[in-house]
Amino acid sequence: MSDLTSIGAAEIAALVKGKKTSAVEVIEAHISRIASKDSAIGVFLAHNTEAARDEARALDARIANGEDGGPLAGVPLAIKDVLHVLGLPTTCGSKILKGFKPPYEATVIRKLRQAGAIVMGKANMDEFAMGSSNENSAFGPVRNPWDVSRVPGGSSGGSAASVAAGFSPLALGSDTGGSIRQPAAFCGVVGLKPTYGRVSRYGLVAFASSLDQIGPMARSCEDAAIALSVIAGEDVHDATSSPRPVDDYVGALAQPTRGLRIGVPRGFLESGVEAGVMAEFDKTIAALERDGAEIVDVVLKNAPLAIATYYLVATAEASSNLARFDGVRYGLRVDSASARGSLKDMYGETRDQGFGPEVKRRIILGTFVLSSGYYDAYYLRAQKVRTLIRRDFDTAFASCDVIATPSTPSTAFKLGEKTANPLEMYLADVFTVPANLAGVPGISVPCGFSNGLPVGLQFVGPMFAEATLMRAGRAVERLFGPGHQRPVF
């Protein structure tokens, strides 16, 4: 039998349900690989080793008794440490949640466990999902398995690196401005941000509530489609979740490329993209056209304003959401301050010591744009531009089924290369942020390499068009073979 850490989620589930291997064997193989390799990458902040073994044994017993086991039977999972898992700490990559263990579990975790998946542990991330490189974690950076001197992307860098490195064939991330798709591109895996409301956010620690979405990271579109089929749907615990029926994402993979209309916003891609990334993008678009897709020009007039808009809307919401971390009810509390008798000092010193520089920067920005005298000039204006960006997508989708761009303007950059220049770091998400502002779904699929580093192609679709994105992503996989190759590190 092939190495169990090198195959995808669908194949693992088929082997386990067919009794060709056991869930215990699958889990032990991944535990062994994590133990021997993760010191070079730094993916896991918390391990779920013994509980994973217990769950695997219980699953094998159910299958032996004739039960199905579920669509993800025995599949190891890495969970971004912004999602609550019972029995494991939630840190959000921050010191301020020191010692916190959630009293409840995220809806997506419950659904995945019911489908047979097994949690391996919590993956490192940029603090409170604020970052594009995974260098903002209070617990140190994650390294890219393709080149350990480079970043894996962020903020779901640990989840992307876990899939790329063979620590888990499937992982969950969250995407507020590109935090699933950008690291997926840097690490050479598939990453999907669903439509806003398609997946419940219950149990996700909020960064920007009108932008956050949970989605899968996987080695193939098939694995991502299976995972999305499990986690999508309405949830009584999340009032923003949609009651719309869940589509047949797996069935969409079989649809042909011919007839697919792909929009390319050339005006948005004119500058700032590395030559190697653009060459792989153009090569893929040309191959899709030869395979029967129709390539059409589209215009996203206001997309260049997306980064500025995002860093007003997202920071304003972060300022509000992160006010709850005050040292009173859970997490870090700086007692030396409270001992002086000033509650205000306790708040201030706890947040000063608990939050890192990037989180502080965004809280300050958000508080400023919401303040009296500046609200209309910044926050309200940003919301108006957000509406224009959404209208641009609506107009474009009248002439195409999906819009294609590079997932990122560059391949993975060196650790420390952009930390001194926040604006340069923010521009790493220039192609992913518009979809979050518009609430539409996007997927990043591997489409080649530039100087030995993975390049990702992004498809963005209309709201609730995840099935179409799966069709488009699978078209790329059919042309170039499986996107996932195991890096040597």
Phi, psi and omega in degrees: 000144179293164178303121184293343178271359183251000183251166186274176184295317182298319181291320178299312181300320180295319179295317182292314181291330178275002179061027174279338172210175181246158175299325178299316179297320179297312183294318180297323178297319181285324176300317180296317181293318178299315182298324185271338189242338190290341178299335179277341187248316179082041183286309195266130172267334178212138180255150180241036195302304185292321178295323178296319178297317179297317180295322180295317178297318180295321179295316178301322180294320179294318179295321178298333179272007175098001178284159185288318181098339177098162182293344179238037184303117175077008184280122177289141183235137166254137185242122175305136189282036171247000181249139183280127174234123180300135179092348180239147177291153169246118181250337189055026180068023188232150175287338189288344177258027180307125176079003184277129171237126186291146178274001180213170185243146178297146179303319182296325178292316178301315181296317181293321177294320177296334179275001176102355180288154184232124183285125178270332181162185182257131186266142179299159187196162168297141185307124181052031177066024182254092178161164183237015185217352185066020176268354181269001179294140176291348185250020177095161184281158165269148179252150181284124181300337179284333179197106189289357173272000184242163181281155174269359189090172182205170006272351182272042184295323179295320180295315179296316181294326179299316180292316182295324185275355181084019178278334175199139178283351184216144177213159174251139172230178171235150187226110179255327177215015182134011190287354168260312188289321182293311176293329175300317179295315181296329184258001176072038178232175177270135177222130184240127167257113180287171171303144175301124181097351181286328181237135180298139176261007180296124183093004174261127177288123190285137168255292177229106195294334180272000184238330186299139169213148177261139179205168183270153170234133191208177179270350181205162176295328179298314180296320178295322180295318178297314181297317180296322177302327180283314190270344183286158174125167182290149179221127181296340180276352181230105184293343179271355180286144187272140175279358181303136179301148180281131182283170177273086183290322180293318179298329181294338182297333183277351182290143185287162175291324185304132179093348178287126180262117184248119178271137179237116181274076187304325180298330180281344186252012189292328185218160174086003180255131177303143182302319181293322178294315181295324179296318179292323177297310181299319179300318182291317179299318179296321179293322178295322178295318178296332182276000175117355178286152175259123181261125181235148176278134175230162181239127172245079191304320187262002181302324178299343179271359189295319182297313179298318179296315181301316184281002165262310181294311185294319181289326177298315180291325178295319179304319179287311184295323185275000176295338183288345181269090190235001180083004184270312190259329183199165177077201184297141172219124180271096187291332181300329179285315183294334181296338179280356174091004181250115177296323179298319178295320179298315176303308187298313183287326177297314181289327179295316181279334185276326181266146176274175186300318183292321178294317177299317180302316184285326175297316180296315178301313182295320178295322179296313186288343177267354187283159181302131180096343181239347184304309181293321185290329185244293188295311181296320179295320178297321179295327177292318178294324177302319177297320179295321178296318178297320179294323176302317178296316180302316179296316181297320183288352173290339182243000180210163179270323178219159175246134182248135172217165164300147177291325183220154179284349181214170167280178182303130181265169184291147172303131179085353186292326186243002186295334181278351183230089183304322182297317178298322178295317182298326183289351175295342182254020188300327182268346183262328185300320183305322181297323178293318179297326180272347180079011184266161183277154177213151179224141173250129177234143178296137180228010179149194182224149173230118184054039176081005181246144183296148174239137179249145173249133181256132168250134175242137182234173175297168179303134178064027178258034180300326179298321177293322176297321177297318178299315181293317179296320179293329177298320176295317179297322179295325182286322190243005181082180180305132182290332187275125168236140182283123176286155175259123181217000000 
